[in-house]
Amino acid sequence: MAEQQKTRVTVDIYGQQYTIVGTESSSHIRLVASIVDDKMREISEKNPTLDISKLAVLTAVNVVHDYIKLKEEYDRLLQKLHKEKDE
């Protein structure tokens, strides 16, 4: 079985350099890093006294919250589609 080629990209997130390795394209990895950076900066603006660890955890909580909401909406739309298909 062929192994997927890995992409290695160095990105800047909240002033720190990270090397991300994954199977996605470099543009996808940069997009993800950019969204994380934007979310961290957004939360930091509202809570400027947060240390980096707490900021990172709050960012993760916010992103997972958004993910769950989108997944719930996707599942709801999928059920609606299957229901309409069956009718």
Secondary structure as GFF3:
##gff-version 3
##sequence-region A 1 87
A	DSSP	beta_strand	7	13	.	.	.	ID=ss1
A	DSSP	beta_strand	16	22	.	.	.	ID=ss2
A	DSSP	alpha_helix	26	46	.	.	.	ID=ss3
A	DSSP	alpha_helix	52	86	.	.	.	ID=ss4
###
